[in-house]
Amino acid sequence: MTEPTPLSARLQDFKFNVVDADDFNSRVMTAYNNGTAEIGLDADYQSARSVVPAGTGVLRDFSYIAPDIPEFIPNMCVGCMECVTQCPDTAILGKVAEPAALAAKLESITDPELRESIKTQWAETNKYWTVPERKGAGGGTFGIFIDPTKCKGCAECVDACGSHAALKMIRKVENTLPWYQEAFNFYKSMPETPKKFINEKSLVDMMLSANSLLYVGGAGSCMGCGEATVLRMFLAATGFVYGPENIGIVAATGCNTVYTSTYPYNPYLVPWTNSLFENAPADAMGVRARWDQMGWQNKRLWVIGGDGAMNDIGFQSLSRMFASGMDIKVIVLDTQVYSNTGGQASTSSYFGQEAKMAAHGKTGHGKREHRKELATICMMHKDVYVAQTTAAHMNHFYKAVMEANAYPGPAIVNCFTTCQPEHGVGDNMAEKQAKLAADSRSFPVFIYDPRKGPRIKDRLSLVGNPNVKDDWYVHPKTGEPIDFVYFARTEGRFSKHFDKDGNPSPELLIAQQDRLENWHQLQELAGIH
C-alpha cells in the first residue's frame, strides 16, 4: 500500500483535461454555494461536456438540513467503527492518534476551553489502547468526529452504535455548529491513523485509511439512504487494496446517478461515467477492453445499478457481460422498487408489496408477481462470482467485495438497500431493516464462488444467515418465528395487508410461502437438505 495523501492533494490529482479544477471551484462552486449560479453563471464547455471534477461534494453544506446532530460520548466507545461504516454521507469519521502527536496538536490550540473540549473527544478504548499496550506496541487514543456540513441528521449512526450508547442526538443551538466545525477541522489537521492500528483482519478498520475514503459526501441522497452506505463501503474495500487511482465506475441511470451528480456536486474521488438505464454493463465492456489494450488489467472496473437496471430492463446486457468472461464487477442496489421514478414496482418487488403500478385498493392488493431472484439467476451463468449481501452484514459485505475484486472474471454483488420513503421506514432504519431482511429469509445472504469446487453445493455458502438448517430463525427471547410476516409488519409498504387486529392478508401469506420456497431452494443448492 502507498502512503495516503491528504484529501486536498487528492482533489488536485483528479483534474480532467476539459476542466480546470481551480477555476471550477472558484467560479462554479462559489456561485452555487452563495446562490447566484442561476442568475449569473454562464453556460460553458465544462457544463456542456457534463464533466465535474472529483470530490466537489466536499464543498457542499448540509448543516441547515436537520435540527439535530450526533454527540459523541467517548467513555462509552469501544472503537467498533460501526457508526463510521454505516453513515451514508461520510459525516462521521474516526481516527487513531499516538499520544505524543495528539498532545502536540492540542498544544497548538490557543483557546484553553476549546482545547480541553476537543481533548475529551479522544478515548482510550480496549481495541486501540489496551491491547496494543499489552503487546508492547504502544497504544493510541481513538476519536470520533462529525462533519456538520455533511450530516443530515438521520441518526443512522446512533442506531448503529446500539447498546454501546456512545452516540446520541442533540439539538443544534447557537454555538453547536461552530464547535463541531472547529472539532472537525482539528480531526483533519491530525496525522493519518498509523498503519499499526489498522488491522487488516478487522475489515471495519479499513475506514481508518485515507485510501478508503473515496466517497466524500455532499451527495443529494435522502436522509439515511441505504444505497449510499453500500457505495461508501464497496469503494472503501476496493480502495484499501488497490488504491484510488486503480478504480473506475460505470453507473446505470437511477437514484445513484441522480444524487451523485446533482451539478456541480460529485462525491466520488474516482473517475466515473453515467450510462443509460439499460446498458451500463455493455458500456463497461468497452471500457474494460480499452483498459486491457493499455495494459491496465489491474485496475478494478465496477458497474453500479439498481434492481430495475440490472434485474429488469438491463438484464440482457448484464447476462451478455457475464458470457463475455471479462474482468468486470457489478454492484446492485436492490431496493425492490424503482425509487428514481417514485416507487414504481420492479420484478425485484415482493408479492403483495404496495408500489406505483401496484397499488393496494378494493380490487387490487399490491404487486401480483413473485420476486425474480437476480443472484440465483446469475449463479446459473458459467464461472461468475455471485454474492448476495447487505451493508448491515459488514464482514460478509466486505468479504464479498474483496473476493469479487480478486476473482479473475465477472462478479456480481447484490445488496439489499433500504429506501426509506418507498419502504415506509424511518430515516435511521437502513441497517436494522437490512439485518431483518436477512433474518426473516426475505433476502438471504450467501456467497457463490466457482473456485470452491465443481458442484453447486461446493460453491454456495449460506454462512451469515441465522439457523441455516431450519425454515425460520426463532427470536431467542420470545420464541417467535422471524418470518416474512414479521418483517412486513415493520415496513409501511405492507401496512395495508394487516387488519385492525394485526392479522396478515392472504396475499401476505402467499408472499411468505414464496420466501420459504426460495429459502428451501437455496438450502437444497447448498447441500443442506
TORSEPA-823668 format. One record per residue (C-alpha): residue in three letters; z, x, y. Coordinates in steps of 0.25 Angstrom, whole numbers, plus 5000, padded with zeros to 4 digits. Each point is the difference from the previous one (the first is absolute). Last residue first. Example, Ala and Ser with C-alpha at 12.3 -4.5 7.8 and 13.67 -1.06 7.14 Angstrom:
<zakes>
SER502950554996/ALA500249944986/
</zakes>
This chain:
<zakes>
HIS501148754878/ILE500350125008/GLY498650074997/ALA499750025015/LEU498849904998/GLU500949904994/GLN501150015011/LEU498949995010/GLN499449874994/HIS501449944998/TRP500350035015/ASN498749935004/GLU500449884991/LEU501349995007/ARG499350005014/ASP499149894995/GLN501249924995/GLN500750015013/ALA498749965007/ILE500049874991/LEU501549985004/LEU499650015014/GLU498949904999/PRO501049904993/SER500950015012/PRO501350075000/ASN501449935002/GLY500850035012/ASP500649875002/LYS499249965012/ASP498750034992/PHE499550144998/HIS498550045000/LYS499949985016/SER500850135001/PHE498950094993/ARG499450075012/GLY501450015006/GLU500550104991/THR501450024993/ARG499949884991/ALA498750054994/PHE500750134994/TYR501049914992/VAL498849914996/PHE499350134995/ASP501250044992/ILE501350085002/PRO500749934989/GLU501449965004/GLY501250084993/THR500849995013/LYS500450155001/PRO499050084992/HIS498849915005/VAL499149984988/TYR498650075000/TRP499049914993/ASP499250004987/ASP500750124994/LYS499650144995/VAL499850065014/ASN501449965005/PRO499850045014/ASN498750065004/GLY499850145005/VAL499550054986/LEU498849914996/SER499250124995/LEU498549994996/ARG499350124995/ASP500550014986/LYS499949854998/ILE498650005005/ARG499650104989/PRO499450145001/GLY501250075007/LYS500850035012/ARG498850055009/PRO499549865002/ASP501249975009/TYR500449855001/ILE501249985009/PHE500849875001/VAL500749915010/PRO500149854997/PHE499649915011/SER500549864998/ARG500850054988/SER501349965007/ASP500550145002/ALA498750055005/ALA499949895011/LEU501550015003/LYS499850155003/ALA498949975009/GLN500849885007/LYS501150095003/GLU499250115006/ALA499249915009/MET501249915004/ASN500350055014/ASP499049925008/GLY500549874992/VAL499249934990/GLY498949905000/HIS499050074991/GLU498949995011/PRO500850045012/GLN500850114992/CYS498850064993/THR500750084989/THR499250104993/PHE499950014985/CYS499250134998/ASN498850034991/VAL499850154999/ILE498650044995/ALA499450134994/PRO498650064999/GLY499950144994/PRO500850124997/TYR501449945002/ALA500850095009/ASN500049905012/ALA500249884990/GLU501250084994/MET500650025014/VAL499749855004/ALA500749954988/LYS501250095000/TYR500249965015/PHE500049854996/HIS500950014988/ASN501050095008/MET500049905011/HIS500049874993/ALA500149925013/ALA498650055004/THR499449924988/THR499350034987/GLN498849984992/ALA499350134995/VAL498750034994/TYR499350134997/VAL498649974996/ASP499350074988/LYS499149884996/HIS500249875007/MET500949904992/MET501250055008/CYS499449955013/ILE500049854994/THR501550024998/ALA500350055014/LEU499249895006/GLU500749884993/LYS499349885005/ARG501049895003/HIS499849864995/GLU499249905007/ARG500549875006/LYS500650055013/GLY501049905007/HIS500449864996/GLY498849925003/THR500049855001/LYS501249975008/GLY500050135007/HIS500250154998/ALA498850085006/ALA499150104992/MET498950035010/LYS501150075009/ALA501250024991/GLU501049934991/GLN500250074987/GLY499949914988/PHE499450114991/TYR500250135006/SER499150075010/SER499150124995/THR498849925000/SER500249985014/ALA500649895009/GLN499850005015/GLY501250055008/GLY499550015014/THR498750074998/ASN500750145000/SER501049964990/TYR499049974990/VAL501149964989/GLN500650064988/THR500650115009/ASP499450114991/LEU499850135009/VAL499150074990/ILE500050155000/VAL498750074995/LYS499850154996/ILE498650074999/ASP499750114990/MET498649944996/GLY499949944986/SER498849925004/ALA500549884992/PHE501349995008/MET499150005013/ARG499249894994/SER501249924997/LEU500550015014/SER498749965006/GLN499949884991/PHE501549965004/GLY499750005014/ILE499949855002/ASP501349974992/ASN500950094994/MET499750125009/ALA499849955014/GLY500849874998/ASP501150074993/GLY500150095012/GLY499350135002/ILE500250155002/VAL499150114994/TRP500650144998/LEU499350135000/ARG500850134997/LYS499450135004/ASN500050104988/GLN498549984997/TRP499650055014/GLY498950094996/MET499049945010/GLN499249934990/ASP501349944995/TRP500349955013/ARG498749935001/ALA500149934987/ARG501449965003/VAL499649945014/GLY498849924993/MET500949954989/ALA501049965011/ASP499049915006/ALA499849934987/PRO501549984998/ALA500149945014/ASN498949904997/GLU500649865001/PHE500849985013/LEU499050105007/SER500450145003/ASN501150065009/THR500150155001/TRP501150104999/PRO500450145004/VAL501550044998/LEU501149995011/TYR500049854999/PRO500749905009/ASN498749975009/TYR500349935013/PRO498849985009/TYR499549904996/THR500849924990/SER499550094989/THR501250014990/TYR500449855001/VAL498649954998/THR499650094989/ASN501249974991/CYS499849855003/GLY498750014993/THR498650075001/ALA500050104989/ALA500550145003/VAL499450144996/ILE501150105002/GLY500050165000/ILE501050104996/ASN500050154999/GLU500450045014/PRO501349924999/GLY500550094989/TYR499749994985/VAL501449984993/PHE500849945012/GLY498849945006/THR499749914988/ALA501449954997/ALA500249985015/LEU498749935001/PHE500349914989/MET501449975006/ARG499549975014/LEU498949904995/VAL500949934991/THR501049985011/ALA498949945009/GLU499749904990/GLY501349944999/CYS500049965015/GLY501550005005/MET499549955014/CYS498549974999/SER499150115001/GLY499450055014/ALA500250154996/GLY500850095009/GLY500550084988/VAL499750154998/TYR499449994986/LEU499850144995/LEU501550034999/SER499950074986/ASN499650145005/ALA501249995010/SER500950014987/LEU501349915000/MET499149884995/MET499850084987/ASP501549994997/VAL499749874993/LEU499450074989/SER501350064995/LYS499450104990/GLU499350075012/ASN501450035006/ILE499850025015/PHE501350065005/LYS499650154996/LYS498749975008/PRO500850005014/THR499849875007/GLU499150025012/PRO500750075012/MET500749905010/SER499349965013/LYS499449874994/TYR501449964996/PHE500550035014/ASN498949915006/PHE500549894990/ALA501450015006/GLU499549995014/GLN499149894997/TYR501149924993/TRP500950035012/PRO499049955010/LEU499849874991/THR501449964999/ASN500550025014/GLU499849855005/VAL500249934987/LYS499249994987/ARG500849924990/ILE500450074987/MET499450004986/LYS500850074990/LEU499850134992/ALA500850094991/ALA500549874992/HIS499850084986/SER499949864994/GLY498649985005/CYS499350115007/ALA498749934997/ASP500549885007/VAL500450085012/CYS498750075000/GLU499249874999/ALA500749955013/CYS498749955006/GLY500450065014/LYS498650045004/CYS500450155001/LYS498950095005/THR500450035014/PRO501550004996/ASP499850124991/ILE501249994991/PHE500750124995/ILE500750034987/GLY500750144998/PHE500450084989/THR500950125001/GLY499650124991/GLY500750084989/GLY500050154997/ALA499350054987/GLY501350034993/LYS499849904989/ARG501249925004/GLU499650005015/PRO498649954996/VAL500749884992/THR501049975012/TRP499050005012/TYR498649944997/LYS500449904988/ASN501549995003/THR499749965014/GLU500650075012/ALA499549915011/TRP499250025013/GLN500049895011/THR501450045005/LYS499450125007/ILE499049915008/SER501349935006/GLU500750135003/ARG498850065007/LEU499849875008/GLU501450005005/PRO499950155003/ASP498849995008/THR499450145000/ILE499349994987/SER499650144996/GLU501350024992/LEU499549894990/LYS498850094997/ALA500850124996/ALA501049924992/LEU498849934992/ALA499450144997/ALA501350054996/PRO500449894991/GLU498749994992/ALA499249875003/VAL499549894991/LYS499149905006/GLY499849854999/LEU499049905007/ILE500149865004/ALA498849945008/THR498950044991/ASP499549855001/PRO500149954986/CYS501450054997/GLN500250004985/THR500150154999/VAL500950035011/CYS501049894996/GLU499950054986/MET500350155004/CYS501250004990/GLY500850095009/VAL501349944996/CYS500449945014/MET501349935002/ASN500650105010/PRO498750015008/ILE499949855004/PHE498649995006/GLU499749885010/PRO498749924997/ILE499449935012/ASP500149865006/PRO499349925011/ALA498650024994/ILE498650035005/TYR500350075013/SER500250144994/PHE498749994994/ASP499450125007/ARG498750064996/LEU499850155002/VAL500150044985/GLY498949904997/THR499150115005/GLY500150074987/ALA498650044998/PRO499049995011/VAL499249865001/VAL498649994996/SER499349865001/ARG498750075005/ALA499849915012/SER501550025003/GLN499750155002/TYR498749995006/ASP500649925012/ALA500449865005/ASP500750025013/LEU501549985001/GLY500449925013/ILE500449864997/GLU500349994985/ALA500650145000/THR501049985011/GLY501249964991/ASN500850135002/ASN499950044985/TYR498649964999/ALA499650085013/THR500850124995/MET499450004986/VAL498650005006/ARG500050105011/SER501150114997/ASN499949984984/PHE498549994999/ASP499850125010/ASP501050084991/ALA499349964987/ASP498650035005/VAL499349914990/VAL498650014995/ASN500250134992/PHE501349944994/LYS501450065003/PHE501050004989/ASP500650145002/GLN500649955014/LEU500849894993/ARG500550114990/ALA500650085012/SER500749895006/LEU500649964986/PRO500650144998/THR499450084988/PRO500550014986/GLU500050134993/THR498950004989/MET500349954986/
</zakes>
